[in-house]
Amino acid sequence: MEATLPTKKEHPRWRELKFTLYRIFRNPSAILGFSLLLFFLGVAVAAPHLAPPKFEHAPYQMPHKGYSPTPKPPSAANIFGTSSGQYDIYYGIVWGARTAFKIGLFVVGFAGIIGISLGVIAGYFGGWFDELLMRFVDIVWSIPLLVLAMTIVVAFGRGLENIMLALALVEWRWYVRVIRSEVIKLRGQEFVEAAKLMGVSDIKIIFRHILPNSIYPVLIMASMDMGSMVISASFMSFVGLGAPKGYADWGQMVALARNYIVGPPDDPLKFWYTIFFPGISIILFVLAWNLIGDALRDAFDPKLRRR
Amino acid sequence: MTAYIIRRLLFLIFVLFGVSVLIFGLLMTFSPERRAAVYVTTPQQAKDIPKLVKQYGLNDPVPIQYARWVKEVASGNLGWSLVAARPVAKAFWSYFPTTLELNLLASPLVIIVGIWLGTLAGVHRDTWIDHGTRIGAIVGWSLPTFLFALVLLMIFYGYYGLFPPGIISSDTSLWVINNPDKFTRYTGMYTIDGILNGHLWVTWDALNHLVLPVLTQVIVVVALLMRVMRSGMLEELSRDYVITAKAKGADAHTINIKHARKNALIPVITVAGQLVALSMEGSIAVEVVFSRQGMGWWLAHSATQLDMPVLMSVCMFIGVVFVLSNLIIDIMYAYIDPRIQLQ
């Protein structure tokens, strides 16, 4: 009886996602950011082919011929040159990309999971748990990230794993605060009240209604964090709290370059390659995530969204 | 207002207690022998370690050790710094002025430049000024402080021979040490001491060493301020009172500077705490790279040499500074925006 027009009925969530993606990729900074990210991802994935490891069991160990402290300029054998200790810079850059992804994904993932789960529970249920958690966050909040993370690394012992763990153990406080305030805003809204009245369980409300509506600010933060955590980790490596010498890690490669930033008086920029390649890798890697985060912020901003 | 401040100061005590427990707990992850090694200064004393463990009660239950440590700290004994080869409390006073000097010069610049550029970008929305500052902010945000500092050092010191690293040139420092009657170290900051003693060339020398550190600090910290200022301006410029002012015939300058900018400053104050934290972190990297013996340098070197007493004291100190500065920020907040009631 009813003559319906053959319209394609899309699920509203799918439509919203498509609109968001359209908004993200309309932004040139997102395109640049994602291209850079894809490039680094390609390098990290193809590392065994781009720079075959000398020893299968220790691929992150940079190969070096000899122990001469003086860096050697780019040549056919070492296309980016060698740094102090004759470590091959090209090899370090390629495998360092894997290290950077490892650091970023581990720290942000770990901090994000702890922060989001604690923050949602505290924000949704409130009560003594919320009070206790937030006072604890107040305490850890009073020490800047780098200072507290360095102290934790000292207590746990040097090494890249401990740097990652320390950063995650400090950074979760941001996620708790951000998601908790979002959840509190949502908690009292009508659609949540309605779901409650209909007898939907708390777990279902959290996963169906609370999380999807509060996750965007966390996503933006996570993207920016991928970059800033790599910066913090590379600084700690640079200071000497990181992996043993020769590990493919961009921060440590900058440390190897440190004594050679000023060359001999007749050619002060002689050793430019020792700092240029690891330095530009860190900057571009961080820039990629920041550009993406910036584009996400614009795309999710409700004030700008439907204009 | 007074009640609020008192409550916040009580909160400070709570936070300090929490931080001390946290840091002390981290220290307890070390074995008693390892902690005893802190008291050992010569290789011959190494065999005394078991004796030291007993003498200092390092095997006692944790709460007793904590109480003993708090008592020591309260009486002004913060422990011995390996890096400084001096008691922590004494070393503190030689390192703190260097960091203060850096931030006293950098902070006003950060505030002025950040507010100015942020306003400019907001007023000239979607023009090349706006895009330029936005790109600048993202790139600045992506620059690791230590790397940027190294590059500056490479270009200016390495290539042009300008702005050497360190706090002051060795000649000047020698002269200061050899002429204690002519040069009194009132503040520990060479720039100010130079003026106070009437030796302006010392100030000039110190400033020469400060150019690159201050530049690094400003560029790394200013990005955040600029971005918040810009979005604040955008928000204010779309408000009704701006339209009213326009309708009444106010010129653009009055609207932007007298009306919008004043209101756009309010969100800036909310990130002021973050700016303080950024400056603290920035100081660590700046001091390490430019080998300026300040708090950040001390902290980084203590970390690499497992100098736990220093790390604990510095954490406590930074906690106090941070919580106090947040209190000041909140009071300023209420002062600038009368709609906010502190309670």
Contacts between the chains, C-beta under 8 A, distances in Angstrom:
chain1	res1	chain2	res2	distance
A	29	B	138	7.4
A	135	B	14	7.7
A	135	B	18	7.7
A	136	B	18	7.4
A	138	B	11	7.8
A	138	B	15	6.2
A	138	B	18	7.6
A	139	B	14	8.0
A	139	B	15	5.6
A	139	B	18	3.3
A	139	B	19	5.9
A	139	B	22	6.5
A	140	B	22	7.1
A	142	B	15	5.0
A	142	B	19	6.1
A	142	B	318	7.9
A	142	B	319	4.3
A	142	B	322	5.1
A	142	B	323	5.2
A	143	B	19	6.5
A	143	B	315	5.5
A	143	B	318	5.8
A	143	B	319	5.6
A	143	B	322	7.1
A	144	B	277	4.3
A	144	B	280	4.9
A	144	B	281	5.2
A	144	B	318	6.6
A	144	B	322	7.1
A	145	B	277	7.5
A	145	B	281	6.7
A	146	B	281	4.5
A	146	B	284	5.9
A	147	B	280	7.1
A	147	B	281	7.4
A	147	B	284	7.5
A	147	B	299	6.6
A	147	B	314	6.9
A	147	B	315	6.1
A	147	B	318	5.7
A	148	B	315	7.0
A	150	B	299	6.9
A	150	B	300	7.3
A	150	B	303	4.6
A	150	B	311	7.3
A	151	B	23	6.6
A	151	B	26	6.1
A	151	B	303	7.4
A	151	B	311	4.8
A	151	B	312	7.7
A	151	B	315	5.9
A	152	B	26	6.4
A	153	B	303	7.0
A	154	B	303	5.2
A	154	B	306	5.6
A	154	B	308	6.7
A	154	B	311	6.0
A	155	B	26	4.0
A	155	B	27	6.9
A	155	B	29	4.9
A	155	B	30	7.1
A	155	B	308	7.8
A	156	B	29	7.0
A	227	B	142	6.3
A	231	B	144	4.4
A	231	B	145	8.0
A	234	B	144	6.3
A	235	B	144	6.4
A	235	B	145	7.4
A	235	B	146	5.3
A	235	B	284	7.9
A	235	B	285	5.9
A	238	B	146	5.6
A	238	B	288	8.0
A	239	B	288	6.3
A	239	B	300	4.9
A	239	B	303	6.8
A	239	B	304	6.1
A	240	B	304	4.6
A	241	B	303	6.1
A	241	B	304	6.4
A	254	B	146	7.3
A	254	B	147	6.3
A	254	B	150	7.0
A	257	B	150	7.8
A	258	B	150	7.0
A	261	B	150	5.6
A	261	B	153	6.1
A	261	B	154	4.4
A	261	B	158	6.2
A	262	B	153	7.4
A	262	B	154	6.6
A	262	B	157	6.5
A	262	B	158	3.8
A	263	B	158	7.0
A	268	B	158	4.3
A	268	B	159	5.0
A	269	B	154	7.0
A	269	B	158	6.6
A	269	B	159	6.0
A	272	B	154	7.8
A	275	B	147	7.9
A	275	B	150	6.2
A	275	B	151	7.3
A	275	B	154	6.9
A	279	B	147	5.1
A	279	B	150	7.6
A	279	B	151	7.0
A	282	B	144	5.8
A	282	B	147	6.3
A	283	B	142	5.8
A	283	B	143	6.3
A	283	B	144	7.4
A	283	B	147	7.0
A	286	B	142	4.3
A	286	B	144	7.2
A	287	B	138	7.1
A	287	B	139	6.7
A	287	B	142	4.1
A	290	B	138	5.4
A	290	B	141	5.7
A	290	B	142	5.1
A	291	B	138	6.5
A	294	B	138	6.0
A	303	B	235	7.9
